[in-house]
């Protein structure tokens, strides 16, 4: 150790006593990030920060200078630090990947900035923000490595606390989301069950009315009962569509129109009427389902009974889609066309009142052969 110390001379820089090798005075030949000059002078300029200088020309790249701030940070005295590799600050929980970064930087002669867990002399730990940089001479040869340290334990602890809180919040959000999904699933099942039962009840009511109609000899009354039964069947189809839907808050009026048309034609026994459907999904609020369903039922039954009445063969075409904030469904027939005077029966009254309730607009348009009725929904979504 005496021989080791003999290779140094005392140097007083701004009141800081260090031991320096005679050939370290490289003020005019070293270029360093902190300025041009002697490496000890550069270190003195940063005395508020713990720092060391290592000598890669010696075996194991030992520490050859440490300032008082480094000693205070680590708890080691200068004579316990000099001549040792910086790895003596590492411990069982030091991240190997951080050590590998430092080792590779020294091997390749590059600068590195890394945070790693270090151990003090008393065994306590601290997070060290290490910056390591080579000091080269004009020939480009590395003569020293300069390393500054910063105790960032509080910063790391704060980040970990934030991360723990974030994970706790995410876990709570996941828990609450699972609860809400379970509640929504239970609500969906309940509403589906309600719609299913309402559909069954409406079907039963329709059957009872049909039984009663068979006992009535008055054709006018029977006709009115038949129209009422068709409306009940339409409502049953509405609830069937609702309980088969995956979203209890929405009603696909486009799907319903196709399904209703098939049901109405099927129950009419009119094999001489062809049906063509090209309707996109149109999702409206489930609260409008019954009203819109009845409107479409009146339009369809009117096309079958009046447009293609008296056994007149023909085609009914249903088209629907969305254009911006407007959704439309049109029902066309190639029947007898519109009457000269607009109808004033119960069906037209229902259409007008129910359309108004749902903020819909129904327009009758004559065709060269037949009639087109268009149902328009503004701000439907």
C-alpha positions in Angstrom: 0.0 0.0 0.0 3.0 2.3 0.7 4.3 1.7 -2.8 0.8 2.5 -4.1 0.7 5.8 -2.2 4.2 6.7 -3.2 3.1 7.0 -6.8 0.8 10.0 -5.8 1.6 13.5 -4.7 -0.6 15.7 -2.6 -2.6 18.4 -4.4 -4.7 21.2 -2.9 -7.4 22.2 -5.3 -9.7 24.9 -3.8 -9.2 23.4 -0.4 -9.8 19.8 -1.4 -6.9 17.5 -0.5 -6.5 14.6 -2.9 -3.7 12.3 -3.8 -2.8 12.4 -7.4 -0.4 10.5 -9.6 2.3 12.8 -11.1 1.4 12.0 -14.7 -2.3 12.9 -14.1 -1.7 16.6 -14.6 -3.2 16.6 -18.1 -4.7 20.1 -18.1 -3.7 20.9 -21.7 -4.1 17.4 -23.1 -7.4 16.1 -21.8 -10.8 16.8 -23.2 -13.6 16.1 -20.9 -17.4 16.8 -20.7 -17.0 19.1 -17.7 -14.5 21.2 -19.4 -11.0 21.2 -20.6 -8.5 20.5 -17.8 -7.1 18.2 -15.1 -9.6 15.5 -14.2 -9.4 16.4 -10.5 -10.3 20.0 -11.3 -13.3 18.7 -13.2 -14.3 16.6 -10.2 -13.9 19.5 -7.9 -16.3 21.5 -10.0 -18.9 18.8 -9.2 -18.2 18.3 -5.5 -21.8 18.6 -4.6 -22.4 15.3 -6.4 -20.8 12.0 -5.3 -18.2 11.0 -7.8 -15.3 8.6 -8.4 -12.6 8.2 -11.0 -11.4 4.7 -12.0 -8.2 3.7 -13.8 -8.8 1.1 -16.5 -5.0 0.7 -17.0 -4.9 -1.1 -13.7 -6.2 -4.6 -13.1 -10.0 -4.7 -12.5 -10.4 -0.9 -13.2 -10.1 0.2 -9.5 -11.3 3.4 -8.0 -8.4 5.9 -7.7 -10.3 8.9 -6.5 -13.5 9.5 -4.6 -14.8 12.7 -3.1 -16.3 13.3 0.3 -19.8 13.2 -1.0 -19.3 9.7 -2.3 -18.0 8.6 1.1 -21.0 10.2 2.8 -23.3 8.4 0.4 -21.8 5.0 0.8 -20.7 5.1 4.4 -17.2 3.9 3.5 -14.0 5.8 4.3 -11.6 6.7 1.5 -9.1 4.0 2.5 -11.9 1.5 2.2 -12.8 2.7 -1.3 -9.6 3.4 -3.2 -8.1 0.4 -5.0 -11.5 -1.4 -5.3 -13.8 -1.9 -8.2 -17.1 -0.2 -8.0 -18.9 -3.5 -7.8 -18.3 -3.7 -4.1 -21.4 -1.6 -3.7 -23.6 -4.3 -5.4 -25.6 -6.8 -3.4 -28.1 -9.7 -3.7 -30.9 -7.5 -5.1 -28.9 -5.5 -7.6 -30.4 -6.0 -11.0 -28.0 -8.0 -13.2 -29.1 -6.3 -16.3 -28.0 -2.9 -14.9 -24.6 -4.4 -14.1 -24.4 -5.8 -17.6 -25.0 -2.3 -19.0 -22.1 -0.9 -17.0 -19.8 -3.7 -17.9 -20.6 -3.3 -21.6 -20.0 0.5 -21.4 -16.6 0.0 -19.9 -15.7 -2.7 -22.4 -16.7 -0.6 -25.4 -15.5 2.7 -23.9 -18.9 4.3 -24.1 -20.9 6.5 -21.7 -23.8 5.0 -19.8 -26.6 6.2 -17.6 -28.3 3.6 -15.4 -30.2 3.3 -12.2 -29.2 0.4 -9.9 -29.7 -0.8 -6.4 -26.5 -0.3 -4.3 -25.6 -1.2 -0.7 -24.0 1.1 1.9 -21.4 -0.1 4.4 -24.1 -0.6 7.1 -26.1 -2.8 4.7 -28.8 -0.3 3.9 -29.8 0.1 0.3 -30.2 3.1 -2.0 -31.0 3.6 -5.6 -28.1 5.0 -7.4 -28.5 7.1 -10.6 -25.1 6.4 -12.1 -23.5 8.3 -15.0 -20.3 6.8 -16.3 -18.2 8.4 -19.0 -14.7 7.7 -20.4 -11.9 10.3 -20.2 -9.7 10.2 -23.3 -6.5 11.9 -24.3 -5.8 13.5 -27.7 -4.9 10.1 -29.0 -8.3 8.8 -28.2 -7.0 6.4 -25.6 -9.1 6.0 -22.5 -7.1 7.0 -19.4 -9.8 7.2 -16.8 -13.5 6.6 -16.2 -15.4 9.3 -14.5 -18.5 8.3 -12.6 -21.1 10.5 -10.8 -23.8 9.2 -8.5 -27.1 10.5 -7.3 -29.2 9.0 -4.6 -32.7 8.7 -6.2 -34.2 6.4 -3.6 -37.0 8.8 -2.8 -37.7 9.2 -6.5 -37.7 5.5 -7.2 -39.9 4.9 -4.1 -42.3 7.6 -5.3 -42.5 6.0 -8.8 -43.0 2.6 -7.2 -45.8 4.0 -5.0 -47.4 5.6 -8.1 -47.1 2.3 -10.0 -48.6 0.3 -7.1 -51.4 2.8 -6.9 -51.9 2.5 -10.6 -52.0 -1.3 -10.4 -54.4 -1.0 -7.4 -56.7 1.3 -9.4 -56.6 -0.9 -12.5 -57.4 -3.9 -10.3 -60.3 -2.0 -8.7 -61.5 -0.9 -12.2 -61.3 -4.6 -13.3 -63.3 -5.6 -10.2 -65.9 -3.0 -10.7 -66.1 -3.7 -14.4 -66.6 -7.4 -13.7 -69.4 -6.5 -11.3 -71.0 -4.1 -13.8 -70.7 -6.7 -16.5 -72.3 -9.3 -14.2 -75.1 -6.8 -13.3 -75.6 -6.0 -17.0 -75.7 -9.7 -17.9 -78.3 -10.3 -15.1 -80.3 -7.3 -16.3 -80.1 -8.5 -19.9 -81.3 -12.0 -18.9 -84.1 -10.5 -16.9 -85.2 -8.2 -19.8 -85.0 -11.0 -22.2 -87.1 -13.2 -20.0 -89.7 -10.3 -19.6 -89.8 -9.9 -23.4 -90.1 -13.6 -23.9 -93.0 -13.8 -21.5 -94.7 -10.8 -23.0 -94.3 -12.3 -26.5 -95.9 -15.6 -25.2 -98.7 -13.7 -23.5 -99.4 -11.7 -26.7 -99.4 -14.9 -28.7 -101.9 -16.4 -26.2 -104.1 -13.3 -26.4 -104.1 -13.6 -30.2 -105.1 -17.2 -30.0 -108.0 -16.4 -27.7 -109.2 -13.7 -30.0 -109.1 -16.1 -33.0 -111.1 -18.6 -31.0 -113.7 -15.9 -30.2 -113.8 -14.7 -33.8 -114.8 -18.1 -35.0 -118.0 -17.9 -32.9 -119.0 -14.5 -34.4 -121.1 -14.6 -37.4 -120.9 -10.9 -38.3 -118.2 -10.5 -41.0 -117.6 -6.8 -40.1 -116.9 -7.6 -36.5 -114.8 -10.6 -37.5 -112.8 -8.4 -39.9 -112.1 -5.9 -37.1 -111.0 -8.7 -34.8 -108.8 -10.0 -37.4 -107.1 -6.6 -37.8 -106.6 -6.4 -34.1 -105.1 -9.9 -33.9 -102.6 -8.9 -36.6 -101.5 -5.9 -34.5 -101.1 -8.2 -31.5 -99.0 -10.6 -33.6 -96.9 -7.6 -34.7 -96.3 -6.7 -31.0 -95.4 -10.3 -30.3 -92.8 -10.1 -33.1 -91.4 -6.9 -31.6 -90.8 -8.7 -28.3 -89.4 -11.7 -30.0 -86.8 -9.5 -31.7 -86.0 -7.8 -28.4 -85.4 -11.0 -26.4 -83.2 -12.4 -29.2 -81.1 -9.3 -29.4 -77.7 -9.1 -27.7 -78.2 -5.4 -26.7 -81.3 -4.8 -24.5 -81.1 -1.1 -25.1 -81.4 -1.2 -28.9 -84.0 -2.5 -31.3 -83.0 -3.4 -34.9 -85.9 -2.0 -36.8 -84.3 -3.2 -40.1 -84.2 -6.9 -38.9 -87.7 -6.5 -37.5 -89.1 -5.2 -40.8 -87.8 -8.3 -42.6 -89.1 -10.7 -40.0 -92.5 -9.0 -39.8 -93.0 -9.1 -43.5 -92.3 -12.8 -43.6 -94.7 -13.4 -40.7 -97.5 -11.2 -42.2 -97.2 -12.8 -45.6 -97.0 -16.3 -44.0 -100.2 -15.7 -42.0 -102.0 -14.2 -44.9 -101.7 -17.4 -47.0 -100.9 -15.3 -50.1 -98.5 -17.5 -52.0 -99.1 -15.3 -55.1 -97.1 -12.4 -53.5 -93.3 -12.4 -53.8 -91.3 -10.7 -51.1 -88.0 -8.9 -51.7 -86.0 -7.5 -48.7 -82.8 -5.5 -48.7 -82.6 -3.8 -45.3 -79.5 -2.8 -43.4 -79.3 -3.0 -39.6 -80.9 0.1 -38.1 -80.6 0.2 -34.3 -83.0 2.5 -32.5 -83.9 2.9 -28.9 -85.7 -0.1 -27.5 -88.3 2.3 -26.1 -89.5 3.0 -29.7 -89.8 -0.6 -30.6 -93.5 -1.1 -30.1 -94.6 2.1 -31.8 -92.4 1.6 -34.8 -93.3 -2.0 -35.0 -97.0 -1.1 -35.2 -96.3 1.5 -37.8 -94.6 -1.0 -40.1 -97.3 -3.5 -39.5 -100.0 -1.1 -40.7 -97.9 -0.2 -43.8 -97.3 -3.9 -44.7 -100.9 -5.1 -44.1 -102.1 -2.1 -46.1 -99.9 -3.1 -49.0 -101.2 -6.7 -48.9 -104.9 -6.1 -48.3 -105.3 -3.0 -50.4 -102.4 -2.6 -52.8 -102.5 -6.3 -53.7 -106.0 -7.0 -52.6 -108.7 -9.1 -54.3 -106.2 -11.8 -55.1 -104.0 -9.6 -57.2 -100.5 -11.2 -57.6 -97.5 -9.0 -57.2 -94.3 -8.1 -55.3 -93.6 -6.3 -52.1 -90.1 -4.8 -51.8 -88.7 -3.6 -48.5 -85.5 -1.5 -48.6 -83.8 0.2 -45.7 -80.6 1.9 -44.8 -78.9 4.9 -43.2 -77.6 8.1 -44.6 -75.9 10.3 -42.0 -78.4 11.1 -39.3 -81.4 9.8 -41.3 -82.5 6.2 -41.5 -85.3 5.1 -43.9 -87.3 2.0 -44.6 -89.5 1.9 -47.7 -92.3 -0.5 -48.5 -93.2 -0.8 -52.2 -95.9 -2.8 -53.9 -96.8 -3.1 -57.6 -100.5 -3.2 -56.9 -103.4 -0.9 -57.8 -101.8 2.3 -56.6 -102.9 5.0 -54.2 -106.6 5.8 -53.9 -107.7 9.2 -55.1 -108.8 10.2 -51.6 -106.4 9.5 -48.7 -107.6 6.7 -46.3 -109.1 7.8 -43.0 -109.4 4.5 -41.2 -107.9 3.3 -37.9 -104.7 2.2 -39.6 -103.9 5.6 -40.9 -104.8 7.1 -37.5 -102.4 4.7 -35.8 -99.6 5.5 -38.2 -99.9 9.2 -37.7 -100.1 9.1 -33.9 -97.3 6.5 -33.5 -95.0 8.2 -36.0 -95.4 11.4 -34.1 -94.6 9.7 -30.8 -91.3 8.3 -32.2 -90.4 11.5 -34.2 -90.7 9.6 -37.4 -92.1 10.8 -40.8 -94.2 8.6 -43.0 -94.7 9.6 -46.7 -96.9 7.9 -49.3 -95.7 8.2 -52.9 -97.5 7.0 -56.0 -95.5 4.8 -58.5 -96.2 4.0 -62.1 -97.5 0.7 -60.8 -98.2 0.6 -57.1 -97.3 2.6 -54.1 -94.2 3.4 -52.0 -94.5 4.2 -48.3 -91.3 5.6 -46.7 -90.7 5.7 -43.0 -87.9 8.2 -42.1 -86.2 8.5 -38.7 -84.2 11.6 -37.9 -81.3 11.4 -35.5 -82.1 7.7 -35.2 -78.8 6.7 -33.5 
